[in-house]
């Protein structure tokens, strides 16, 4: 990296995230003055435009790509209309040891005086919790599930290629055409469509104003700049900002800035912690890169410098602060911006290009928290690209993750998308599959599957609290066979899922009614054409995901019960349940026997793997095709982010020998220490899951660095990935670090400030993780060979 990038990188790396209350104050003043004067979509659009007109413009001394979420780098806004933080919340965020955010007492005072009094009782979260049914609250508080929309905007949005062919002025022409075609005689929704389209047009104006303000600031700075080189850079920045996003980009620089203004627009409007992503950035940038090289206006090094500046911009936008359960389930600064590399193009050809390799180089050199990068490997992907990605993986930062591009296409086609649209789709957030630029794919939170087994074993009662939270299905003595127990488990599962989906649908309707996103709706295909908002079924495709956690833990627990209770009859089910409810106190001999004599998932043994497959099919049966206000849109994901740690704290001891409150298995990975036959056995076990039926699965693997040493080590890693994908795997990611390094980082965190590790569908700095999450990573099986 050159001197500019080194300095910008160090500033971004060393700057502590802070909370800016600027957005909250602007939004509060606007709502206090204007609420009730306009329709909700127009109100939201005018609020966005007002923000674009008033928020602080920041251009750093060395920057080439400009624009910040807040008034300064690493300053993150709050969204009081979604979740109004209390003064206590802000003080906790300022003082907590992990993932803290700086916030001054003066800002807290202003929040107390001007923000909280207006939004308390008016925020979407306050409105929602007023009407939550008791059965939902009971299950939620017991840790049977979480709910993403209880404090943030829904969706894991990724943009497509339209913003590189059209400017916002072109989108405004489409909007005006759609308004002119409204059937005012026969369409009962004509008024609603007109208001939504009017709002979209206002939102376009707001984003253009925001860019022009950057142009004006760059020109002002150029007028007083002594360095001729920097003066020319500032004038070029001004030229770019006067061009995009109003008009379509013409070159590589403008294309990157175009995306960044669109990104900032969506995360300013509403999307608190929404995993806003550029999708196939390499494919979108390739025509600009190629054209620049051909006409002599761009060099490879200049393109790499611009990409690095963009990279640092993303790293300067930490996730909005979370509170309560949401902070526990995902305590990270990572805002889950995922860049897809490689894959296939719309015509099915290989999607890799020189830009793909450039982005891998930037990722490897900068070693920053975000954006996160995924490589998408199809049968057409050249081995050179996979090996280049493997070299970066070997570095040990957990980036990039690896996806099966062919399976991602199959998953989407199964959900009803055209094969061409599916090829242009990919993954965002952690591992979630979606159709880029054409889909709203909404995540509704995590489902604690082992907890559902626990309440099944206790007749619907949570043994940790003694409170009935499930339905009566009989105590342990009621089950005369494994089939009896499994049928009861499926009944509890269906009950919990139905309670969750009823509230998911209620919250979706709340967002559609009270918090539309007109600027985001402009950018997603289908919303202008239908005259409907992104949150109201406007996109071409709509999907709702529930993320299912702990399949390794629940599989191993069922395997233990089936083998030791119903087949060998070594123990009664009453004895096993008593042992679990006692956290194995007084039952250590039983626990040791279970731990050493049970056939566990992850070892290519059909006994356990068949149970895993059955549980997976039960999850599909309980969730797949359930209806939302937008149709039969529900599907499953198999990931946990870091919620398997939170869920583990809400779970007692389990029949596989796990102690109470310890983490569950993560994603679709085997339980900690259960995978005893190496990584090839793990992928063969998991390949028995029909992953096409999911919207994504997450597999963590950890290797000792020595395993991947030399060219032979890289070749083995590439073969492992190819083999898993040929077997039908969706995703795999790697930590390459030994336990002693991680233990030393715990003892001497000041020496390991830059140590990145793969946590879930993202990487994080090891020393920023709390002790529970650090121990969970250390507990993952360290594979010693491939």
N, C-alpha and C positions, 0 to 999 in steps of 0.2 A: 504494500500500500504506500502511496505517496505521502508527503508531509501533511497536506490538507486533510486527507482521510485519517491519518494517524491522530491528528489533533481533534478532529470532530469525533472520532471513535472514543478517545480518552474522555472527552467532555461528557459524551452520552453514557459511557460506562460508569463514570465516577459520580454523576449527578444523582442525588437521592430523589426518588419520586415524591411529589408533593400534591396537595389538593388545592385546586383553584376554585374559589367560590364565585368567580366572575360570571360564568354561565348561569349559575343559580340566581344571582342577583338580577341579571338582565331578564331572565325568564319570569321571575317573580314579579318584577315591576311591570312587565308587559301584560301578564295575566291579570294582575290587579286592576289595570287600567282598561283592558279590552275584553275580558271574559264576558260572554253572552252577546257580544255585538255581531259575531260572525258564526257561520256554520263551523263545526269542529274541524273539518279538513282545512278550510281557509284559515281558521285560527292557528292551526299548527304550522301552516305555510308562512303566515305572516310572522309568527314567532321565530321561525327559522330565518326568514329574511332579516328580521330585526337583529338577531344574533350575528348574522353575516355583516351587518352594517356597523355593529358596535363592539364586537369582541376585539381584543388587542391583536395587532398585527406584529409579528416578530420575524425578523430576518437576521440570522446570525452572521458573524463576520466572515466566515469562510464558506457559507452554504451555497449550493447550486440549485438544489431542490428546496422549495420553501413552503411554509405553512405548518402551524402547530395546532394541536387540539386545544391547548390552553394558551395563556399569555407568555409562556416560556417553555423550553424543553423539559420534558418529564413532568409537566404540570397536568394533572388530570381533572376533568370537570366532574361535577355531581349532577344528578338528574332528579331534582326534588319532585317533579311531576310523576316520576315512577316510584321512587323510594326516598322519602325525606329523612335523611340522617338526623339523629338527635345530637345535641351538644356532647352527650356522653359518648356516642358513636365516634364523633370526630376526635375526641380526646383519646379514646382507645386506639384509633388508627394512628394517632401521632405518637403514642407511647409503647405500643405492643412490640415485642422483640423481633417478630418475623413479619415480613411484608408490611412494614409500617409506612405511613405517608406523613410528611411534614405538613403541619397546618398550624398557623399562628393563633394565639389567644384572641387577637383582634378580629381575625376572620371568624372564629367561633362566636365571638360576641355579635358580629354582624349577622351571622347565620341565625342566632337566637332571636335577634331583634326584627329581622326583615324576611327571612326565608321560612323558618319553622312556623311562625304564627299563621302564615297564609296557607301553607301546604299540609299542615297537620289535619288529617281528616279528609283532605282533598286529593292526596296522592293516590295513584292507582293501587299501590300496595295497601294503603289504609282502606280504600273502598273494597278491595277484594277480601281482606280478612274480616270485614264486617259480616260477610255472607258465607264464609266457609262453613260447610256442614260439620257437625261434631265428629262423624265417622272419619272424615278426611283429616281433621285436626289430630284425632287420636293416632291414626296411622302415620301421619307426618311427624308428630312429636316422638313417636316410638322409633323412627328411622326406617320405616318400611319403604319410603320413597322420599325424594326431594322434588322441588318444583322450581324450575328455572325462572318462570315468569312472575314469581312472587316479588322480585325486586329488579328485574332487568327486562329490556325489550327482547322479544322472541326472535329466533332465527339464527342461522349460521350462513350468512349471505356471502356469495361470491359473484363477482361481476364477470360478464362475458366480453365479447370483442366489439360490441356496438359503440362503446365510448371512444374507440380508436378510429372509427369511420364517420362519426357524427359528433357535432358540437351541441351544446345545450340550445343554441338557436335553432338547429335542425329539429331537436326534440320538441321545441315550442311550436314549430310548424305542424308536427304530428299531433300535438295536443289540440291546436286550433282546428285541425281537420276533424279530429274525433269529436270535438264539441259541436262542430257544424253538422255532424252526421247523427246526432242524438235524435231519436224518434219521440218528439214531445207529444205526439198524439196517442201512441200505443204503448210506450214503455213506462210502466209504473215506477221505475227507478230513474227516470230521466233527470229529476232534480238532483238526486244524490250523485249521479254521474257527472253532471255539470259542475257541481261544487267541488268534487274530487279533482276533475280536470283543471278547473280554475286554480285550485291549490297547487297542482303540479307546475303550472306556468309561473306562479308566484315564486315557488321554490327554485325554479331555474334562474329567475332574476336574482334571487338571493345569492346563489353560488357564483354567478357572474360578478356581482358586486364584490364579493369576498376576494376573488382573484384580482379585480381591478384595484382594490385597496392595496394588495401586495405590489402591483405594478407601480402605483404611486409612491409607496414607501421605498421601493428599490430606486426609483428615480430621485427621490429626495436624498437618499444615502449616496447615490452616485455624484450628486452635485457638490457634496462636501468631502468626497473621497480623494485622498492625495495619491494613492497608488494607482497608476494608469491601468494596470492589469485588472485590479479589483473593480475599478470604475467600469471597465468594459464588461466584466462579468455581471455587475449590477444592472447595466443597461440591457444586457441579454436576458437577465431574469425578468426585467420589466416587459420586454418584448414577448417573452413566453407567456407571462401572466395576462397580457392583453389579448393573446391568441386563445389560450385554453383557460377554462372549459367552454368559452362562448362558441368557439369554432373547433373543428376537428384538428388533431395534431398533424404536423407535417414532417417532423423529424423525431429522432430518438429522445432528445431532451424534452420536447413538448409532449411526447407520449407518456413519459414517466410522470411529468408534472400533471398531465391530464388525469391519470389514474389517482394521483395523490390528492388533488382537489376533490375528486369524487369520493374518495375514501374519507377525507376530512368532513365532507358534507354529510355523509351518512352517520358518522359517529358524533357529529355536532347536533344533528337533528334529534336523534332519539336513541341510537343503538348503544346503550350502555352495556359493554362486555358482550358484544355480539359476534365476535370472530369474523369481522369484515375482511374479505380476502380478494386478491386480484385474479385468482384462478390460474390459468395457463399463461403466466406472465412472459415466459420465454417465447411462446408461440405468438403472442400479441406484439412483442417488441421486435421479432425477427425481421419483418418487412422494413421497418424503419432502420434497423441496424444494417441490413444488406444494402439498402438504398444509400445510406450515409457513406458506407465504404466505397460504393461504386462511384458516387459523385465527388468524393474527396472531402466531404464536410464532417466526417467522423473517422476516428481511429479506434482500434480495439482498446487502447489504454484510456481514451476519453470516454468510451462507453462504459468501461469498468469503473471509472471514477464517478460517473453519474449514477450508476447502479449502487455504488458504495454510499453516495450521498443519500439516495433513496432509502437504503437499508437502515442508515442511522436515523432517518426520519421515523421509520416504523418503530425503531427501538426507543425513540423519544415519546412514544404514546403508550404508557402503561395502562393496564386495565383499570376501569373505574373501581373504586373501593367497594368491597362487599361487606356485609354484616351478617351476624347470626349463623344459621346453618350453611348458607351459601359461602361464607368465608371459610368455614370448616371443610366443606366439600371440595373447594378449589381455592386455596390460599396462594395466589401467585400474582406477579406483576404482568405476566404474559397475557396479551390480549388476543392470542390465538389467530393471528394473521398468518395464513398458510399459503405458500407459493408452490404450485404444482409444476414440476419439470418433466419433460419428456412426454410419455404417453403416446396417444395417437391423435391425428388430425381428423377433421370432419369427414374426410374421404377414407379414413382407415389407415392412412400411411403413417410412417414413423414421425413422431412429433419433435424429436430432438434436433437441435441446431447449435451453432456456435454460441448463441446466447445462453443455452442450457449450461454449457461448460463455463461460460463467464460467471453465471450466477453461482455455480458450485465453488468457483475460486473465491468469490466475494464472501460466501458463507464460511469457507475454510479460513480465510485471512482475518475476518472481523471478529469471529467468535463472540457474538453478542446474543442476548437472550432471544430477541425476535428481530425480523420475522422468522417463522419456522419454515423449513423447506422439506418438501417431500419429492421423491423421485418415483415416477410411474413407469413401470416396466411391463412392456407387452412382448409378445412373441417377435415383434418387428424391431424392438429396441436393440441397437448394436451393443455388443459386449463391451466395447470401449467405454460407452457411457455408464453402464452398470459398474464397471471396474473403477471409473473415475469417482463415482459415488461411494464405492466401497473404501477407497482411499480416505475420503473425508470421514466416513463412519469410523474407520480405524483410529482416527484422531481422538475419539472418545467423548465427544460432546453430546452424543445422542442424535445429532443431525447428520444427514437427512434420514427421515423415516422412508420406508419403501412400500409401495402399493402395487398391486396387480391390476394394471390398466385394463386388461381384457375382462377380468371379473367385475371391475367397477362398471364397465359398459353393460355387462350382462345383468347386473343388479338393477340398473336403471331401466333397461328394456323390460325387465320383468315387472317393474312398477308402472309401465305404460308409456314410457317415453320413446320417441323415435330413435333409431340407432344413430342417426347423424347428431341429434341433440345430445344423446348419451356420450358420444365420443368427445364432444366439446365440454362435457361435464367432468367431474373428478371428485376430489375430497376437500373439505374445509374443516375448520375447527381442529378436532383431534383426528378422526378417521371417517367422518360422516360423508356419505355419498350424496351428491346433488348435481343438478343440471345448471351449470354456470350461466348467469344472466337471464335465466328463464324460470327460475323456481324459487318459491319460498319454502325452505325446509326448516321446520320449527322443531327445536329440541325442548322437551317438556320435563327434563330431569331424570333422575336415576331411580331404578327399581332394585330394592335389596332382596334378591331371591333367597339367599340363605335365611334371612329374617322370616320370610314367609314359611319356610320349612320349620323354623323354630316355633312359630305360633301354631303350626299344624300339630306339632308334637305335644303342644300344651293346650289343645282344645280351644284355640283362638285367643288364648291369654298370653300376654307378654310376660315371660317369667322374670324379667328384670324389674318390672313395676307392679306386677300382679293385676294389671288392668286388662279387661277384655277389649281387644281391638279388632279381632277377626270374628268369623262366624263359628258357631259350635260344630265341630266335626268329630268329636269323640276324643277321649284321652288315650294314652298309650295302650291300655289294656283292651281298647275297643278294636284294635287292628289285628285281625287274625292272620293276615298275610301282607306281604310287601305290596301287593296290588291294592289292598284296602287302604294302606297308608298313602300310596301314590295318588289314588283317586281323591283322598281328602286334601292332599297337597294341591292338586289341580283346582279343587273347589275354592280353597283359600286364595290361590293365585288369581283366579277369575274374579273373586270378590274384590281383592285389593286393586287389581287393574281397572275394574269398572268404576270404583270410587275415584281413582286417580283421573281417569279419562273424563268423567263427568265434570270435575273441576278444571281440568285442562281446557275443555271446551268452553266453560264459563269464562276462563281467563282470556282465551283467544277472542271471544266475543267482546270482552271488555277492551282489549287493545284495538280491535276494529272500530269500536264505537267511540272511545275516548282518546286514543293515541295513534291516529293514522300517521303514516310516514310518507308524505307526498314527494319529497326529494328522492328517497330510495325508490319509490314507485316509478318515477320517471325512467330509471336506469334498468328496470327489470321488464323483460318482454312480456306483454300481455296486459299490463296494468293500464297503459294508455288506450289500447284497443278496447278493453272491457270497461274502461271508466271506473275501475275499482282499485282500491288501495292494496298495497303489498300485504297488509295484514287481514284483508277482507276477501281473499280468494282471487285477487286480480292477476297474479302471475299465470303464465301458461301452464305451469305445473305447481302442485301444492302437496307437501308431504309433512306428516307429523311423526316424530320419532320419540320412542321411550327407550332409554338406555338401560340395559339389563346387566346387573353386576353380580359377581361372585359365582360364576358357573363352575369354577374349579372347586370351590368350597362346598357348594350344594351337591355336586356330583360325588365328591369323596365322602360326604356325610351319608348320602343315600347308599353308596357302595358299602360303607361300613355297616349300616343297618341291615341291608339286604343279606350280606354275607354272615355277619356274626350273630344277628338276631333271628332272621327268618330261615336261613339255610343251615348254618351250623348249630344254631340254638345254644351258643355258648353263653349268651346273655339274654335277658328279657328286655323288651323295649322300655318297660318301667325302670329297670336298672340303668339302662343307657341314658334315659332322660334325666333320671336323678343324678347321675354322674355329671351330666352337662350343667344342670341347674346348680350343682355344687362346685362348678368350675374345676371338676376332677379332684377336689379335695377328698381324700380318703379312697380314691379310685385310681391311683397312679398305675397300679399293675394293669388295670383295664386299659388305661390310656396308652401305655407302652405297647400293649398287645395290638390295639387298634392301629397305632401309628406304624407298627412294623409288619402287620399281617393283613393290611387292607390293600386291595388293588386300586391304585389311585389313577386318576386321569393324568395324561401326559407321558405315559410310558408305552404307548402303542399296544395296549392290552384291551381287547374287545369287551371284557367284562365291565370295566369302568367306562370305556369310551361309548359303549352302547347306552349306558345311563346318561352320560353327557348329551348324547344325541337325542334321547327321549326328553330330557329337560328342555333342550333347545326347541324341539318341536312343540312342547307344551307352551313355551313362551310365544312362539309364532302363533299358535292357535288362540292364545288369550288376547293377543294384541293386533295381529295382522288384519287389516281391512275394517277395523272399528271406525265408526263414523265421527267426523268432526263437522263443524258448520260448513265445511267446504267439500264434504263428501266422504267416501270410505278411504281416508288418507293415512291411517295409522300403520306404522311399521316398527320393527325393532332394530336397535343398534346394540352391539355387544361391546361396550366400553365403560370405563369407570372414572376416567380422569384420575383424580385422587380421592374419589368418593369411597373407594373400598377401604380407606383408612377411617374415614368418618363412620361409615356403615359398620365397620368392625367394632368401633367403640360403642355402638348401639346394640351389639349382638353378644349374647352369652357364649359360653363354650359350645362347641359343635361336635357331632359324633365322629368326626375324622381325627380327633385328638387335639384340635386347636383350642387354646385357652381363650377365655372370655376377653373381649375388648381388643384382641389383637386384630391386625388387618385381615380382611378377606382376600381371596385371590383377586388379582387385578385383570380387567379386560376379559380376554379369553385365555389368559395364561394359566398354567397349572398352579395349584396351591404352593405356597412357599415350602420348598424342600421336598415336594411330592414327586417332582420330575427327576427320576433317578437313573434314566437310561440314555441321557444325552439329548442334544437338540434335534437330531433326526427323529427320535421317538416322539418328541413334542409335536413336531410338524405333522407327523403321520397320525397322531391322535386327533389333532385339531382338524385335519383334513376330512375327518369323518363327519364333521358338522357341515351341513349344506349351506355354505356361506352366501350363496346367491340369494337366499331368502332373507338376508339381513341387509341393512343399510350400512354395514361396516362392522368389522371385528378388529380387536386390538391384541397383538401378541408382543409381549416384552421378552427379550432374551438378553442375558448378560454373559459376556465372555471375558476371560483373562486376556490381557494384552498379548501374551505370548502365543495365544492360539492363532492370532491374525498376523503374526510376524512374517515378513518377506512376501514375495510374489505368490508362494504356495498358499500362505494364509489367506491372501486376497482371493485367490482362485477358489478356495474352499468356501469362503463366505458367499461368493457369487453363485456357486453351484447350489448351496443351501437355499438361497433365495429363489433361484430358478426352479428348483425341485418343489419347494412349497407352493409356488404359484402354479406349477403344472398340476399339483394335487388339489387346487381349488382354494388356496389361501388368499385372503383379501389384503392383509397388511402384516408387516413385521418390522420391528425396530430394535436397536441394540444399545446397551451400555457396554463400553469396553474399558473396564477399570477394575482393579483388584480391591479387595476388602481392606487391606492395610492402608491404602491411599485414602479411602473413605474414613477410616477410623482416625487417621492422622488429621484429616480435615476437620473432624469433630473436635479434636484436641487443640488444634491450632488453626482456627478458621481464618485468621489474618493472612496465613500463607497460601490460602486456596480461594481467594476472592473470585477468581475467574473460572473455577472448576464447574463446568456444565455437565449435568447428568440427565439422562432421559427419565422423566418422572411418569408420564402417562402418554397422551398424544402430543406432548410438548416436552421441551427441555427446560431446566431451571438451574439456577446457581445452587449448588449443593448446600452452601452455607446459609442460603436464604430459606431453606426448608426447616420446618420444625423437627423436633427429635423423632416424633412418630414417623414422619415421612422419610427421614434419613435412615432410620432403622429398617423401614420397609424395603428400601432400595438395597441395603446391605444384605437383607435376608433373602433376596432373590438368588436362585441357584446360579453360581458362577461356573459356567461350562468350561471344562478344561480341554475339550477337543471337539472337532466337528466330524 
